[in-house]
Amino acid sequence: MSGPGGLDGSNIGLCRATLACIALNTKPPVKNLTNTCTATTVNLNNAHTGTVPSGTALKWFTNNTHTGTALSGTQITQAGAGTYYAFYNDSTDPASPACWSPASDPVTVTITDCCTLKENALTGSPFPTSGTTAPGWTIAGTNLPSFSTNGLSFPQNGSNSGNTTVSQTITGKTVSTITLQGVWWYNNYIEATRTKTLTVSYAGVDYLSITTGAGGGTAPTITPLNGASVTGTLPSLTSGTNSSANKQDITIYLPSPVTTGGNLLMTAVSNNGPLVVDGISLTGVYVEVCATCQAGTTQVPLSGSTQSN
């Protein structure tokens, strides 16, 4: 096809687009990224180690088939932890399937914790050692707890079969772990089946249940829920033993951080009452979060899980 006319011009345009697409046979070279504190995000474009071919654009996706809509704006410049893929895309014909490069190698973005100062998100913990109330906590139910040298005590008295709840709302903090401090339990030593179950939830999701031992020599059952993991154990007690010898910490690791805040709720239920049932006590609850420091003050770093005695 030669000679003057529009057809020749069309061939030139076709050739230009074809040549640009041929240039897309090379996948973008990339590297993994980690944030540099105090930044808590990264710019994906910094993962690209090559030169974007002329007439093309660098596009980012969370899949290696450029399915869906390419990332844009702060999705690129303020990216969080995850796996991302880069592509070159022909700027003159971005919709053409032939005008995409192969996917880059996966780009792994790791976000490290920039917070070096920690604090407890909760008030009123450790719990008071006397009385029936604690600052910051809401207590409700038909079988109310009390406070003693053992902290918060969900009582052995099972005459009321209703639930006992102790709760506090956390706002403006990212929560990843919840530690029940100084947990101990005491056996009713009369009927082995009269146990107590303590359930811990946050932001409307149950993450832990503890059911006291049913019978002499049986340890409490500690069960993580809804993807959480748990560390810590409670000892078995022989029938007639009033309480566990040592207080233990039990830490709940949420399956993913909860950044929107929520209500921390502990619910105790007496099983197989109405007479005396087992009891559970704890000296405090520690929810480790990044500390908010005031100008001119010094915040002392705290440990996320401390052994209570």
C-alpha positions, 0 to 999 in steps of 0.5 A: 500500500503506497502512494499519497492519501489518507490510507498511508497516513493511517498506516503510519498511525498504526505503526506508531501504536504497534511500535509503542506496544512492542516496547512494552514487552519488558516488565517494570523493574521493582524493589520492595519498600519499607516505611521510614519513620515517622512516615507510616505509609510509602509511595509506590512509585519509589519501588520502580527502579527503571525508566518509564518507556516513552509514550507509556504510563506506570500503573499500579494494581494489587493483582498481577493481571491488571484486573479492575481499576488501577490505583490512583492518588493517595492509594499510590503515594500513601500506600499501606502494607500489602503486595502490589504489581507495576505495569507499563501501559501505552498512553495512546491506547490504554484500553488495548490488551496488547498495550500492557507490559507483563506484570512486575515482580511482586512489590512487598510493602512492609510498614514498621511500627513508628511508635516507641512510646506506649501507654494503656488505652484504658483508664481505671486499670489496674483495678481498685482493691475495694468497692464496687466501681472503677473509674472509666468502667461501666458495670451492669448485670444481675450478678455484679462483681466487686473489687478486692486485693485480687482486683476485679472479681466475678463472684462465686455467687451464682444465685442470679443466672444473668450475665455480668458485664464490665466495659469501656470504650476506646476512641482514637487509638489502634488496638492490636493486643488486649492483655488480661493481667493477674488472672486467677480462678477459684473452684466452688469445691462443691459441684464440679459442673458449676463453672463460669465463662468469661468472654472478651470482645472488642468492637463487637467481635468476640476474641476470647472465652475462658471457662473454668475447670469442670472437676478436680484436676481440670484446667480452665479452657482458654479458647481464641475466637474469630481469628485471634490468637492467645498466649497464657494458661491457667492451672488446674485445681483439685476439688476443695482448693479455693484458688489458683496459686499464681496469677497469670497474664493472658494476652489476646492478639487480634487477627488485624489491628482495629483502627476505628476504636470500639467498646472493650467488653467482658461478659461473665456467665455462671453455668449450671447455677443457681448455687455457688459456682466458680469465680474469676478475678483479674488485677487489670486490663492492658491495651497497648497503644501509641502514647499521646505525649503533651509538649514539655512532658516525657512519656515513659515506655511501658511493656505490653504484658507485665506479670502480675503477682 
